[in-house]
Amino acid sequence: MKGFLLLSVIKMLVVFTVIMVGVALLTLMERKVSAWMQNRRGPNRVGPAGLLQPAADGLKNILKEETFPAQANRWLFLLAPALSFIPALLLFAVIPFGAPLPVDFDFTAGPLGRFVHHGLMPMVVADLPIGFLFVLAISSMGVYGIALAGWSSNSKYALLGGLRAAAQMVSYEVPMGLSLIPVLLLSGNVSLSAIIRDQQMSLWYVLPLFLSFFIFLVSGFAETNRLPFDLPEAESELIAGYHTEYSAMKFSFFFIAEYSNVVTVCAMVTTLFFGGWDIPFTHWDESGGVLQALATAGIFFIKVMFWIFFVMWIRWTLPRFRYDQLMGLGWKVLMPLALAYIMVVCVAIYLIEHQLGITAPVYKSLVLFGLSVVIAVLVFGLLDSGMFLKGSAQQRHSLNARARRATVTS
């Protein structure tokens, strides 16, 4: 028991230290990526190649003056950043980041007694059997911090930003949860470790459940308030949104929470749809060992970093949605689409197993992959037509019609 507690404490220290340091470095990465896309240099003054810029920004925020609005609710104003920051850090505790590591030790540490552990150590802080249900539950707590930040500031702009954020996060939590039901139907388990094992035996779930992956990814963008869903922080309309009245480290906590949530969403996409720490086309990583644990942790890191880069890429590529488009996408498109896809997957699995008699995981996933391709073509064709989201397609048609009329009259 003491050995298990010791390993748990070590894993907590390592994971949370990596997350905190990594979040600081992600701010530098985002500025470098944006500079690369805009053909400029980015931060390059503090330290070699600007590597010390996150440390300079952190020191600046620590030394800045703390301000309190005169009419703000002081205790809720102070509590709101923590309510956003703490759930963001808790989420990564249940995500496996590598193959189990063989650990053997037996020693006595003075008055603390004897510490013993023999066998495999799961490379996850808490290997909960409820898996992604825990992530969905805890991630929904972050909305309280944002809503309270807007309300407790006693500022109209901050309140509007908080209301926008609360409406947006609640709206997209529904399709995000519904998008994971097909994963449960295919794997029969909500444990993240079990889902990774199922993908090792068949195909990564992005192939048979591509539409679930798409809905989860879009909902993840909206949940983390990233472009093109950053309406709560629309600077041109709301100054800075729900954190307008915050300064110094209280202001930084919101951004630490945002980047932590980005890392969590990318890790969840990797775990649920891209095999987690699984190395493709080989079973060597499943044999157990120190090299296997290190290699799988490295593969998991590469996959997560790819999706973090993708999130930053989207930020500097797509324009911001209008607010009516944002809400329409969540309630009129993604939620009905997720519900319809659940029914399709249920019927498909029943027909595959009971009518076609296909029970092998690989062949069942291949049949669902074929179905997924057909559904993706239909869905993206309808979305691109402008039938559901009014905007660019209608404007293009009206401009073309206006140009034709102008040509005829001239």
C-alpha positions in Angstrom: 0.0 0.0 0.0 2.8 2.4 0.9 4.5 1.6 -2.4 1.4 2.4 -4.4 1.0 5.7 -2.5 4.6 6.6 -3.2 4.3 5.9 -6.9 1.0 7.9 -7.0 2.7 10.9 -5.4 5.6 10.7 -7.8 3.3 10.5 -10.8 1.2 13.4 -9.6 4.4 15.6 -9.2 5.7 14.6 -12.6 2.5 15.1 -14.5 1.4 18.4 -12.9 4.9 19.8 -13.2 5.1 18.9 -16.9 1.6 20.4 -17.4 2.5 23.7 -15.7 5.9 24.0 -17.5 4.3 22.9 -20.8 1.5 25.4 -20.6 4.1 28.2 -20.2 6.0 26.9 -23.2 2.8 26.6 -25.3 2.3 30.3 -25.1 5.8 30.7 -26.7 4.9 27.9 -29.2 1.7 29.7 -30.2 3.5 33.0 -30.8 6.2 31.3 -32.8 3.6 29.4 -34.9 1.6 32.5 -35.6 4.8 34.4 -36.5 5.8 31.5 -38.9 2.4 31.6 -40.6 2.6 35.4 -40.9 6.2 35.5 -42.1 7.7 37.3 -39.2 10.1 36.4 -36.3 8.0 36.3 -33.2 9.6 36.5 -29.7 13.4 36.6 -30.1 14.7 39.0 -27.5 14.6 37.2 -24.2 17.0 34.3 -24.1 18.3 32.3 -27.1 15.7 32.3 -29.8 13.2 33.8 -27.3 13.1 30.7 -25.2 13.0 32.7 -21.9 10.0 34.7 -23.0 7.5 32.6 -20.9 9.6 33.2 -17.8 9.7 36.9 -18.5 5.9 37.0 -19.0 5.4 35.1 -15.8 7.7 37.3 -13.8 5.9 40.4 -15.2 2.5 39.0 -14.1 3.8 38.2 -10.6 5.2 41.7 -10.2 2.2 43.6 -11.6 -0.2 45.4 -9.3 -3.3 43.5 -8.2 -6.5 45.5 -8.8 -10.0 45.0 -7.4 -13.0 46.8 -8.9 -14.6 49.0 -6.3 -18.1 47.4 -6.7 -17.0 43.8 -7.3 -18.0 40.9 -5.0 -14.5 40.4 -3.5 -14.6 36.8 -2.5 -16.2 35.5 -5.7 -13.9 37.7 -7.7 -10.9 36.0 -6.1 -12.5 32.5 -6.3 -13.4 32.6 -10.0 -9.8 32.1 -11.4 -9.3 29.1 -9.1 -12.6 27.6 -10.2 -11.3 27.7 -13.8 -7.8 26.7 -13.0 -8.3 23.7 -10.7 -10.6 21.6 -13.0 -8.2 22.2 -15.9 -5.4 20.6 -14.0 -7.4 17.7 -12.7 -8.4 16.4 -16.1 -5.1 15.1 -17.2 -4.9 12.9 -14.1 -7.0 10.1 -15.8 -5.4 10.1 -19.3 -2.9 7.2 -19.9 0.3 8.6 -21.4 2.3 5.4 -21.9 2.5 1.7 -21.7 2.7 0.2 -18.1 6.2 0.5 -16.7 7.7 -2.5 -14.7 8.7 -1.2 -11.3 10.3 -3.3 -8.5 11.6 -1.9 -5.2 11.7 -2.9 -1.6 13.3 -0.4 0.9 12.8 1.0 4.3 12.7 4.8 4.8 13.3 5.3 8.6 10.2 6.2 10.5 8.0 6.0 7.3 8.4 2.3 7.3 8.8 -0.2 4.4 7.9 0.6 0.8 7.3 -2.4 -1.5 6.1 -2.6 -5.1 6.5 -5.4 -7.6 4.9 -5.5 -11.1 3.6 -3.1 -13.7 2.9 0.5 -12.9 0.1 2.1 -15.1 1.4 5.3 -16.7 -1.6 7.3 -15.5 -2.1 9.2 -12.3 -5.5 7.7 -11.6 -6.7 4.8 -13.8 -10.4 5.3 -13.1 -12.9 2.8 -14.4 -15.3 5.7 -15.3 -12.7 7.1 -17.8 -14.1 9.8 -20.1 -17.2 10.2 -18.0 -14.9 11.8 -15.4 -13.4 14.1 -18.0 -16.8 15.2 -19.2 -18.0 15.8 -15.6 -15.0 17.8 -14.4 -14.6 19.8 -17.6 -18.2 21.1 -17.1 -17.1 22.6 -13.8 -14.9 25.2 -15.6 -18.0 27.1 -16.7 -18.6 28.2 -13.1 -15.3 30.0 -12.9 -16.0 31.9 -16.2 -19.6 32.8 -15.3 -18.6 33.9 -11.8 -15.7 36.0 -13.2 -18.1 37.9 -15.4 -20.8 38.4 -12.7 -18.6 39.2 -9.7 -16.7 41.9 -11.6 -19.8 44.1 -11.7 -18.9 45.2 -15.2 -21.3 45.1 -18.1 -18.7 44.0 -20.6 -17.4 41.2 -18.3 -20.9 40.1 -17.6 -21.7 39.8 -21.3 -18.5 37.8 -21.8 -19.4 35.5 -18.9 -22.9 34.9 -20.2 -21.6 34.2 -23.7 -19.1 31.8 -22.4 -21.6 30.0 -20.2 -24.1 29.6 -23.1 -21.4 28.5 -25.4 -19.9 25.9 -23.1 -23.3 24.4 -22.1 -24.4 24.3 -25.7 -21.3 22.3 -26.8 -21.1 20.0 -23.8 -24.2 18.3 -25.1 -22.8 17.3 -28.6 -19.4 16.5 -27.0 -21.0 14.0 -24.7 -23.3 12.5 -27.4 -20.3 12.1 -29.7 -18.7 9.7 -27.3 -21.6 7.3 -27.1 -20.6 5.6 -30.4 -17.2 5.0 -28.7 -18.9 3.4 -25.8 -21.1 1.3 -28.2 -18.0 0.0 -30.1 -15.7 -0.6 -27.1 -18.3 -1.6 -24.5 -16.2 0.3 -21.9 -15.7 3.9 -20.7 -12.2 3.2 -19.2 -9.6 5.1 -21.2 -7.1 2.2 -20.8 -9.7 -0.3 -22.1 -10.4 1.9 -25.1 -6.7 2.0 -26.0 -6.6 -1.8 -25.7 -9.6 -2.2 -28.0 -8.0 0.1 -30.6 -4.8 -2.0 -30.4 -6.8 -5.1 -31.3 -8.7 -3.5 -34.3 -8.5 -0.1 -35.9 -8.0 3.4 -34.4 -11.6 4.7 -33.8 -11.0 7.7 -36.1 -11.7 5.3 -39.0 -14.9 3.5 -38.0 -16.2 6.5 -36.0 -15.0 9.5 -38.1 -18.2 11.5 -37.5 -17.8 11.1 -33.7 -14.2 12.3 -34.0 -15.3 15.4 -36.0 -18.1 16.3 -33.6 -15.8 15.9 -30.6 -13.0 17.9 -32.1 -15.4 20.8 -33.1 -17.0 20.7 -29.6 -13.5 20.7 -28.1 -12.6 24.0 -29.9 -15.8 25.5 -28.6 -15.3 24.2 -25.0 -11.8 25.8 -24.9 -13.0 29.1 -26.3 -10.5 28.9 -29.2 -10.9 30.4 -32.6 -13.2 30.3 -34.5 -15.3 30.0 -31.3 -13.7 32.7 -29.1 -16.8 34.8 -28.9 -16.5 35.2 -25.0 -13.2 37.0 -25.6 -14.3 39.1 -28.7 -11.9 42.0 -28.2 -13.7 44.2 -30.8 -17.0 43.9 -29.0 -16.4 43.1 -25.3 -12.9 44.6 -24.7 -11.5 41.3 -23.3 -14.6 39.4 -22.3 -15.2 37.9 -18.8 -11.7 38.7 -17.6 -11.8 42.4 -18.4 -11.4 43.5 -14.8 -8.6 41.0 -13.9 -4.9 41.7 -13.7 -1.6 40.1 -12.7 -1.7 36.4 -11.8 -5.5 36.2 -11.5 -5.6 37.2 -15.2 -2.9 34.6 -16.0 -4.9 31.8 -14.3 -7.6 32.0 -17.0 -5.0 31.6 -19.7 -3.3 28.7 -17.9 -6.7 27.1 -17.6 -7.4 27.6 -21.3 -4.1 26.1 -22.5 -4.5 23.2 -20.0 -7.9 22.5 -21.5 -6.4 22.6 -25.0 -3.8 20.0 -23.9 -6.6 17.9 -22.3 -8.8 18.0 -25.5 -5.8 17.1 -27.7 -4.9 14.2 -25.3 -8.5 13.0 -25.3 -8.6 13.1 -29.2 -5.4 11.1 -29.2 -6.7 8.6 -26.6 -10.2 8.1 -27.9 -9.6 8.2 -31.7 -5.9 7.7 -32.4 -4.9 4.8 -30.2 -3.5 6.8 -27.3 0.1 5.7 -26.7 -0.3 2.8 -29.2 2.5 2.5 -31.8 0.9 1.5 -35.1 1.7 -1.6 -37.2 3.5 -3.4 -34.3 2.7 -5.3 -31.1 6.2 -4.7 -29.6 4.8 -1.9 -27.5 2.4 -4.3 -25.7 5.1 -6.7 -24.4 6.0 -4.6 -21.3 9.3 -3.1 -20.4 11.1 0.1 -19.8 11.9 0.8 -23.4 8.3 0.1 -24.4 7.1 2.5 -21.7 9.5 5.3 -22.9 8.7 4.7 -26.6 5.0 4.8 -26.1 5.2 7.9 -23.9 7.2 9.5 -26.7 4.6 8.5 -29.4 1.8 9.9 -27.2 3.7 13.2 -26.8 4.1 13.4 -30.6 0.5 12.8 -31.3 -0.7 15.3 -28.7 1.8 18.0 -30.0 0.4 17.4 -33.5 -3.1 18.2 -32.4 -1.9 21.2 -30.3 -0.2 22.5 -33.5 -3.5 21.9 -35.4 -5.4 23.9 -32.8 -3.0 26.8 -33.3 -3.1 26.4 -37.1 -6.8 26.8 -37.1 -6.6 29.9 -34.9 -4.5 31.7 -37.4 -6.4 30.4 -40.4 -10.2 30.6 -39.9 -12.2 33.8 -39.1 -14.5 34.1 -36.1 -18.1 32.8 -36.3 -21.0 35.2 -35.7 -22.7 34.4 -32.5 -25.9 33.2 -34.2 -23.8 30.8 -36.4 -22.0 29.5 -33.3 -25.2 28.7 -31.4 -26.8 27.4 -34.6 -23.9 25.0 -35.2 -24.2 23.5 -31.8 -28.0 23.1 -31.5 -29.1 22.8 -35.1 -26.3 20.8 -36.6 -24.0 19.0 -34.1 -26.6 17.8 -31.6 -29.0 16.4 -34.2 -26.1 15.0 -36.1 -24.7 13.3 -33.0 -28.2 11.8 -32.1 -28.7 10.5 -35.7 -25.2 9.0 -35.7 -25.9 7.2 -32.5 -28.9 5.5 -34.1 -26.9 4.7 -37.2 -24.1 3.1 -35.2 -26.5 1.1 -33.1 -28.3 -0.3 -36.2 -25.0 -0.9 -38.0 -23.5 -2.9 -35.1 -26.6 -4.9 -34.7 -26.7 -5.8 -38.4 -22.9 -6.5 -38.5 -23.0 -8.8 -35.5 -26.4 -10.5 -35.7 -27.2 -10.5 -39.4 -23.8 -10.7 -41.1 -22.3 -12.7 -38.2 -19.1 -10.6 -38.1 -17.8 -10.6 -34.6 -14.0 -10.1 -35.1 -13.1 -6.5 -34.0 -10.9 -5.9 -37.1 -13.6 -6.9 -39.6 -16.3 -5.1 -37.7 -14.3 -1.9 -37.7 -13.6 -2.2 -41.4 -17.3 -2.5 -42.2 -18.0 0.6 -40.0 -15.1 2.4 -41.8 -16.8 1.9 -45.1 -20.1 3.2 -43.7 -18.2 6.1 -42.1 -16.8 7.2 -45.5 -20.3 7.3 -47.0 -21.7 9.3 -44.0 -18.8 11.7 -44.1 -19.4 12.5 -47.8 -23.1 13.1 -47.2 -22.7 15.2 -44.1 -19.8 17.4 -45.3 -21.6 17.9 -48.6 -24.7 19.2 -46.8 -22.6 21.4 -44.5 -20.7 22.9 -47.4 -24.0 23.7 -49.2 -24.9 26.4 -46.7 -28.2 24.8 -46.0 -27.7 24.7 -42.2 -25.3 27.6 -41.5 -26.3 30.8 -43.2 -23.3 32.8 -44.2 -20.6 32.5 -46.9 -22.5 30.3 -49.4 -25.6 32.5 -49.4 -23.5 35.7 -49.6 -21.5 34.2 -52.5 -24.7 33.3 -54.4 -26.2 36.8 -53.8 -23.0 38.5 -54.9 -22.9 36.4 -58.0 -26.6 37.2 -58.8 -26.0 40.9 -58.2 -22.9 40.8 -60.5 -25.0 39.1 -63.2 -27.7 41.7 -62.9 -25.2 44.5 -63.1 -23.7 42.9 -66.2 -27.1 42.7 -67.9 -28.1 46.3 -67.1 -24.7 47.6 -68.3 
